[in-house]
Amino acid sequence: MKTLFVPFVALTFLTLGSISSVALAQSSGDLNLRAAVQSIGSRTRAEITRVGDHGTNVGRALSLQAEGDQALRRGELALAAEDYGRAREALSVLDRERLLAVAERSRAAIDLQRAQRNGDDIAWAAAKVSDGNRAFATGNYITADIDYAEARADLIRRLSTVQRLPS
């Protein structure tokens, strides 16, 4: 019995040592994962601020970021990372919408100036561009894009009508 005692004690210490090292490594991994998710959250907040500074309505992204913060506080790291990712995707969509509206606004301004130089009736198109500018200023880029496109369509329709009339 005494001969089994020493190997048993040694085996017990080895087992306890490996269990504690696995637990330590796991807690270290959890801390690294938590730090990574917190970093994602921080970058998400910075991105929301950047996009929001353009006047964009970032309400949906803020909501997703807040859900991510709550999940992080509860220790649900995967859910927090997912919510932060959704918030960043929402911001990406808003940024693309803004760029499309900027391009459409530029085209509408050029068409409006051209029609004005030609002496065309631009009142309705100018009103639509003005509506688009108000929508753009409030961060409603889809409505702005539609208003600019409607203004351009009106100017093009008037131009094609004028060209078909006999002189």
Secondary structure, DSSP 8 states (H G I E B T S, - for coil): -HHHHHHHHHHHHHHHHHHHHHHHHHHHHHHHHHHHHHHHHHHHHHHHHHHHTTT---HHHHHHHHHHHHHHHHT-HHHHHHHHHHHHHHHHHHHHHHHHHHHHHHHHHHHHHHHHHTT---HHHHHHHHHHHHHHHTT-HHHHHHHHHHHHHHHHHHHHHHHHS--
